[in-house]
Amino acid sequence: MIPQAAQLLGIAMRARKIVTGEELVITAVRNGQARLVLLASDASDNTAKKVKDKCSYYGVSCVTTGDRYSLGHAIGKDGRVTVAVTDGKLAESIQRLLT
C-alpha cells in the first residue's frame, strides 16, 4: 500500500469515517454510506466476489490493495480484509493515490 494512502486511511480512522469487517462493509454499501471499498489482495475468493459484486451493483468504487496486514496496519488494527471509507473527499483522495 502506498504510504500516502495509508496516512489518509489513518486520518479517516481517527475521524471515524471508516467501516471494517465484511458484513459491516456490505451493509454500508447497501445503505449508501460507503464511498470507497478497499479489499485486501489476499482475501478469499468467496469474500472478494461477494464484496466486488455488491460494490458493482450499488455503484461503489472497489480497489484491491495490499495484503490484510498492511490494510489493518494503516488503520491501527490487526489484519483487515475489507475497509469502507464513508467520507466522500477522503475516498476521492485515497482512490486517486491507489489508481
C-alpha positions in Angstrom: 0.0 0.0 0.0 1.2 3.5 -0.8 2.3 5.4 2.3 0.3 8.5 1.5 -2.9 6.4 1.1 -2.1 4.6 4.4 -1.8 8.0 6.1 -5.2 9.1 4.7 -6.7 5.9 5.9 -5.3 6.6 9.4 -6.8 10.1 9.3 -10.2 8.6 8.2 -10.0 6.1 11.0 -9.4 8.8 13.6 -12.2 10.9 12.1 -14.5 7.8 12.4 -15.1 7.7 8.7 -14.1 4.0 8.3 -16.2 0.8 8.5 -14.3 -2.5 8.7 -15.4 -6.1 8.6 -17.1 -7.9 5.7 -20.7 -7.7 6.9 -20.5 -4.1 8.1 -18.9 -3.0 4.8 -21.6 -4.8 2.8 -24.2 -3.1 5.0 -22.6 0.3 4.4 -22.5 -0.3 0.7 -26.2 -1.3 0.7 -27.2 1.8 2.8 -25.3 4.2 0.5 -22.8 5.2 3.2 -19.7 3.7 1.6 -17.9 5.9 -0.9 -14.9 3.6 -1.5 -14.2 0.0 -0.5 -10.7 -1.3 -0.1 -10.2 -5.1 -0.5 -7.1 -6.9 0.6 -5.3 -8.7 -2.2 -5.2 -11.9 -0.1 -8.9 -12.0 0.6 -10.6 -15.3 0.0 -12.2 -15.8 -3.4 -15.7 -16.0 -1.9 -15.2 -12.8 0.1 -13.7 -11.0 -2.9 -16.5 -12.0 -5.2 -19.2 -11.0 -2.6 -17.7 -7.6 -2.0 -17.0 -6.8 -5.6 -20.5 -7.9 -6.7 -22.1 -5.7 -4.1 -19.9 -2.7 -5.0 -20.7 -3.2 -8.7 -24.4 -3.4 -8.1 -24.6 -0.3 -5.9 -22.1 1.7 -7.9 -19.4 2.0 -5.2 -15.7 2.0 -6.2 -13.8 -1.1 -5.1 -10.0 -1.1 -5.1 -7.8 -4.1 -4.4 -4.8 -3.1 -2.5 -2.0 -4.6 -0.2 -2.5 -7.6 2.0 -4.7 -7.8 5.0 -1.9 -6.8 7.4 -0.9 -3.7 5.6 -4.6 -2.6 5.4 -5.1 -3.3 9.1 -1.8 -1.5 10.0 -2.9 1.6 8.1 -5.9 2.0 10.4 -4.1 0.9 13.5 -5.8 -2.5 13.8 -4.9 -6.2 13.3 -5.4 -7.7 9.8 -8.5 -6.4 7.9 -9.7 -7.8 4.7 -12.3 -5.1 3.8 -12.4 -1.5 4.7 -15.0 1.1 3.6 -14.4 4.8 3.6 -17.6 6.8 4.3 -16.3 10.3 3.7 -16.5 11.5 0.1 -13.5 13.7 0.0 -11.2 11.2 1.8 -12.4 8.5 -0.5 -11.6 10.5 -3.6 -8.1 11.3 -2.3 -7.4 7.7 -1.4 -8.7 6.4 -4.7 -6.6 8.9 -6.7 -3.5 7.7 -4.9 -4.2 4.0 -5.4 -5.3 4.1 -9.1 
